[in-house]
Every structure is written in C-alpha cells, then in structure tokens.
Amino acid sequence: MRAPLQARTRVPFVLLCMAVLGAALLTALLLNTTMAGGAYAKYELSSTLGQLEQDRKDLQAELDERSAPGSLARAATALGMVPADGTGWIRLSDGTVQGRPGAAG
C-alpha cells in the first residue's frame, strides 16, 4: 500500500472566502451610508428650495400690490405730488416745447 498523499489544508480557502464576504458586507454598508447621506442632503435642499420659492411668491405679490395704479397714486399723494394737468415734451433739436403742458396742481 502506498502512503496517503499529504492532505490539502482548506484553511487558506476558508479565510479567502471570509475576507471576500467581509469586504462585500463592508462595501454594502458604506454604499448604504453614502446613499442615506445623499438622500438627507437632497431633502434639505428640497426643503430650502420650497421655502425660497414661497418667499419669491410673497415678494412678487407685494411688488404687484405696490405697483398697482391706486397704490402708486396714494404713495405719490403721501409724498406731496400732484397730478399734471397736461403732458408736454421738449424737442431737443431746437428746444421747443411740444404738446399741451399745464401747471401742476
């Protein structure tokens, strides 16, 4: 009878499998953590964007209110301005007054 060949040890194979499994789990954990951080940042930016959009709408409504003809007339009266009776303009080429300007007030 022959002597049995040296039995191959399976320890390196088992250690390699455990290392591959550990690396895969660590990679999955890091990827999941990174994605969760990205989702949190996206939520924060989306919330900020919503607030800025609401602020823009509020400012646009205020601008529309202040630029309405009645509001402009009240503001002008509060500043002491009076409506003009007529309109006129000056022709720059010869310095003549055109139109029908009238005295204010």
For each residue, the residues with C-beta under 8 A, 3 or more apart:
1:
2:
3:
4: 7
5:
6:
7: 4
8:
9: 12
10: 13 14
11: 14 15
12: 9 15 16
13: 10 16 17
14: 10 11 17 18
15: 11 12 18 19
16: 12 13 19 20
17: 13 14 20 21
18: 14 15 21 22
19: 15 16 22 23
20: 16 17 23 24
21: 17 18 24 25
22: 18 19 25 26
23: 19 20 26 27
24: 20 21 27 28
25: 21 22 28 29
26: 22 23 29 30
27: 23 24 30 31
28: 24 25 31 32
29: 25 26 32 33
30: 26 27 33 34
31: 27 28 34 35
32: 28 29 35 36
33: 29 30 36 37
34: 30 31 37 38
35: 31 32 38 39
36: 32 33 39 40
37: 33 34 40 41
38: 34 35 41 42
39: 35 36 42 43
40: 36 37 43 44
41: 37 38 44 45
42: 38 39 45 46
43: 39 40 46 47
44: 40 41 47 48
45: 41 42 48 49
46: 42 43 49 50
47: 43 44 50 51
48: 44 45 51 52
49: 45 46 52 53
50: 46 47 53 54
51: 47 48 54 55
52: 48 49 55 56
53: 49 50 56 57
54: 50 51 57 58
55: 51 52 58 59
56: 52 53 59 60
57: 53 54 60 61
58: 54 55 61 62
59: 55 56 62 63
60: 56 57 63 64
61: 57 58 64 65
62: 58 59 65 66
63: 59 60 66 67
64: 60 61 67 68
65: 61 62 68 71
66: 62 63 71 72 75
67: 63 64 71 72
68: 64 65 71 72
69: 72 73
70: 73 74
71: 65 66 67 68 74 75
72: 66 67 68 69 75 76
73: 69 70 76 77
74: 70 71 77 78
75: 66 71 72 78 79
76: 72 73 79 81
77: 73 74 80 81
78: 74 75
79: 75 76
80: 77
81: 76 77
82: 104 105
83: 104
84: 87 101 102 104
85: 102 103 104
86: 99 100 101 102
87: 84 99 100 101
88: 97 98 99 100 101
89: 97 98 99
90: 95 96 97 98
91: 94 95 96 97 98
92: 95
93:
94: 91
95: 90 91 92
96: 90 91
97: 88 89 90 91 101
98: 88 89 90 91
99: 86 87 88 89
100: 86 87 88
101: 84 86 87 88 97
102: 84 85 86
103: 85
104: 82 83 84 85
105: 82
